[in-house]
């Protein structure tokens, strides 16, 4: 659990650099302000509402705290929330612990569902977790390079070489994103955990964002 926290410090830097590349690519003629302004840009371009983004952060904090208190060093459990759907990855010692962890998370306020991908196995090695962080960065970069996709629509979780893709995407985007992830070296398997929207809903989201941008001072 402690090593994962250290890796989590490196992960935001990888995603920060990837996001910065996105902003510079699509806004070549505009000045780019990093730091808080970049975070604001990422939040604004997320297909979740700001309120749901905040709820997801709160759910992850509560899940991590409760699972850590319950299992300590006996398990290596990661909880990732997207649109209030929680993905559980990592390793636990028994099937009973796997089911118990799911019930713990289901008991958190506002959680609408759990995708339980916990493995009954010894905790993954430090080198495996480091490699997962590198794979995540490569996938993010590959999605940015894909001109027919919006990289910030995908949320990536990598565990022991298995890639879990979350996000609000169309069927076309989901298939394309999964194909890109599968082509990255080191990836063993891609699991889609998407919330699907129609092309019409996507156009509606784009129009809403455009209207909000025009209304902004």
PyMOL commands that set and color helices and strands:
alter all, ss='L'
color gray80, all
select helices_A, chain A and resi 2-26+36-45+50-74+95-106+126-145+151-153+171-182+199-215
alter helices_A, ss='H'
color red, helices_A
select strands_A, chain A and resi 76-82+85-92+113-116+119-120+155-159+162-169+189-196
alter strands_A, ss='S'
color yellow, strands_A
deselect
rebuild
show_as cartoon
